[in-house]
Amino acid sequence: MFKNLVFALSIISIVACGAKPRVNLEEGEGGLKPTMQHEIIAKEVANLLENVSYKKVPMNDSLSNLVFNNLIKSIDQGRNYLLQSDIDEFQQYKNELSQDFKQGDLSAAFHIFNIYTKRYLQRMTYALTQIDVPQDFSQDESYVGYREKLEWFKTDKEAEEQWAKRVKYDLLNLRLSSTGKEDDSTKQKETLRKRYNNLLSQAKKTNSNDAFQLIMSALTDAVDPHTTYYNPSFAQAFNEGMSNTFEGIGARLMIDNEAVTISEVLPGGPAFKDKSLHMNDKIIAVAQGDKGEFEDIIGWRLDAAVAKIKGPKGTVVRLKIIPAGQEMSTQPKIVSLKREKIVLEEESAKKEIKMVTGDDGKSYKIGIINLPKFYIDFDAYRKRDPNYKSTTRDVKLILDSLKQEKVDAVILDLRNNGGGSLQEAIELTGLFIDKGPVVQVRDTRNRIEVDNDDDAGMAWSGPFGVIINRFSASASEIFAGAIQDYGRGIILGSQSYGKGTVQSAVEMSRFISATSKLLLKAEGEKDPDTPNGAPEFGQINITMGKFYRITGSSTQHKGVSPDIAFPTQFSAEKFGESSEPAALPWDQIKSSTFSKVADLKEVNKKLEAIHKERAEKSAEYKFLLEDIEIFNKLDSIPTVTLNEAKLKKEREENKIKNRKRINAELKLHGKPEWKEGQPQPKVDFDYVKDESANIMVDFIRSKQ
């Protein structure tokens, strides 16, 4: 998870006077240490989890074990860095970590993180020494890159043997993708050297905030998979994601060889309108306003650079730019931009229209709305901005458009929609039902509130379908469950995720005492890299309730089962809420009072029979079953050969097999064949969506 780490070495000292052992981070050389602010936040988060959250979990030995396991898993899940001796040494903290959080003591958790940091840098430094070692690619060796189910390294020598193979594997990959020229070997080594040095450079920029974020996630995940603490930067990113907006220049950035580089210019933003910035331009310095001094940002962490470039709309930022393809020694140009609110349209609701021919020979027009998440710009909503961005407003406009185009049915595609705003799930449901209850919520005091759609009328009253899959969660399940319970539409796809809990996003500043704030101010503890407008002490998204369908059944664990099911490779045992050890259980409450629109049970049985008959004759359906079979055969401990001839043969065979498969699909859809030497064509045929449209036509015909 966190691969950008810094050098760390910590030692343990025993506190006198009979107190429990505490790690003395002050004596380590270069190790990360928690700040006073971190310790205060940790203490308050532990208090909230123990006394305020829905689950109210005590900070005890049992929880400490879960926190410990989460922390080890998050830093080295693939077991490529730590030694067995490290794990053995860490065992002394296994039963105490959650109690430490309660006391604001993060020393043990930071010690674990620092030792991992040390190992990470050791492994990467050793890898650099192996790049110029002569390699024999004719040997019968194998490499296991992901060692989660294997034992920890017993010695440094064993770890070095693994990393020598890692270097050989990376070089072999570069070798197989080369042109075959004599100087390619030198270029491959330089490419790999640059890659490893970049990893080391980024690792050394890791700060205590990074460690604190990971450590706090280990705690909150042990309590509940959906309760999360976000540091100020993460909190701002989360809130922007929920609103589908942010304020800045409208460019996506990345780090390329120590330089902040533009990876994409977003349409409609200031950078797009100004036309002064382009992909691969490098930003080497930033100044605030028309007269602010430039700060050199070469070698900075990406989040720190982004914090300087983003800012409130209407403000000016000036950038020193090295145009794409030019040397860093080139005289930079200066670009001045006024920040604006940027709307992330690619993550907003979108429509398409699919023409389907029924068995009666008639052509039907099916409107499909793809909804990646349930979003709302809370800030603009609270300020009563009449043009605030939201899911319901966007979908309403799309429905108006589809009605003008006289579609015969509408499908809402919620596949991979992980949820978002509960308010938007309720209001969106209101576009498809007249009025009535949508969801029930039980709070921490066991009080049950029924959330209703009180606005009479529907934006779409015609035939309706909803597609879900294993990664449709939370707000998606509220919506799909309500549509199913009312009999308002047909639910298609596969069983949903099973997240039936409600989180409240609360700024931690509400729980930090005035005394603590004054103390922190006196100590000068304010992170200079905190983005403008971000919560100073971060934010906690804490589980404060469970939601239930209007029938009284929780979606927790069970999710929503489709009326017409499609096969899937994502099993409940490995994917979804039921695979989370700290997840809340399924339960049931009383049904709310509501009137069904229709009883679709018999109709669904007929539609399923027609669907199955059509599937048996469908080549696309067979492709889907093949994909599922291949996915389920994947080895849990993937081993790759380091023999060049064998690996080349395997890849050629896979390449031929892949080409054959793609050509079969292209032929099925009347597309030109993909021939050798041509770029791979985009294959975006979607059997589930296509067949769902067919089922909607069957539904229309059954009603006729």
HELIX and SHEET records of a PDB file:
HELIX    1   1 LEU A   25  GLU A   27  5                                   3    
HELIX    2   2 MET A   36  ASN A   51  1                                  16    
HELIX    3   3 ASP A   61  ASP A   76  1                                  16    
HELIX    4   4 GLN A   84  PHE A   90  1                                   7    
HELIX    5   5 GLN A   91  TYR A   93  5                                   3    
HELIX    6   6 LEU A   97  LYS A  102  1                                   6    
HELIX    7   7 SER A  107  THR A  129  1                                  23    
HELIX    8   8 ASP A  156  LEU A  176  1                                  21    
HELIX    9   9 ASP A  184  ALA A  203  1                                  20    
HELIX   10  10 SER A  208  VAL A  223  1                                  16    
HELIX   11  11 PRO A  232  SER A  243  1                                  12    
HELIX   12  12 PRO A  270  ASP A  274  1                                   5    
HELIX   13  13 LEU A  302  ILE A  309  1                                   8    
HELIX   14  14 GLU A  345  GLU A  347  5                                   3    
HELIX   15  15 PHE A  378  ARG A  382  1                                   5    
HELIX   16  16 THR A  391  GLN A  404  1                                  14    
HELIX   17  17 LEU A  422  THR A  429  1                                   8    
HELIX   18  18 ALA A  475  TYR A  486  1                                  12    
HELIX   19  19 MET A  508  ARG A  510  5                                   3    
HELIX   20  20 ALA A  514  GLU A  523  1                                  10    
HELIX   21  21 GLU A  577  SER A  579  5                                   3    
HELIX   22  22 LYS A  601  GLU A  616  1                                  16    
HELIX   23  23 ALA A  619  ASN A  632  1                                  14    
HELIX   24  24 GLU A  644  LEU A  668  1                                  25    
HELIX   25  25 TYR A  687  LYS A  703  1                                  17    
SHEET    1   A 2 ILE A  11  SER A  13  0                                        
SHEET    2   A 2 ARG A  22  ASN A  24 -1                                        
SHEET    1   B 2 SER A 142  VAL A 144  0                                        
SHEET    2   B 2 THR A 639  THR A 641 -1                                        
SHEET    1   C 4 THR A 228  TYR A 230  0                                        
SHEET    2   C 4 GLN A 539  TYR A 548 -1                                        
SHEET    3   C 4 GLY A 436  ASP A 443 -1                                        
SHEET    4   C 4 ILE A 448  ASP A 453 -1                                        
SHEET    1   D 3 THR A 228  TYR A 230  0                                        
SHEET    2   D 3 GLN A 539  TYR A 548 -1                                        
SHEET    3   D 3 THR A 501  GLU A 507 -1                                        
SHEET    1   E 2 THR A 245  GLY A 248  0                                        
SHEET    2   E 2 GLU A 340  VAL A 343 -1                                        
SHEET    1   F 4 ALA A 251  ASP A 256  0                                        
SHEET    2   F 4 ALA A 259  VAL A 265 -1                                        
SHEET    3   F 4 LYS A 282  GLN A 288 -1                                        
SHEET    4   F 4 GLU A 295  ASP A 296 -1                                        
SHEET    1   G 5 ALA A 251  ASP A 256  0                                        
SHEET    2   G 5 ALA A 259  VAL A 265 -1                                        
SHEET    3   G 5 LYS A 282  GLN A 288 -1                                        
SHEET    4   G 5 VAL A 316  ILE A 322 -1                                        
SHEET    5   G 5 LYS A 333  LYS A 338 -1                                        
SHEET    1   H 6 LYS A 350  THR A 357  0                                        
SHEET    2   H 6 SER A 363  ASN A 370 -1                                        
SHEET    3   H 6 ALA A 409  ASP A 413  1                                        
SHEET    4   H 6 PHE A 464  ILE A 468  1                                        
SHEET    5   H 6 ILE A 490  GLY A 493  1                                        
SHEET    6   H 6 ILE A 564  ALA A 565  1                                        
END                                                                             
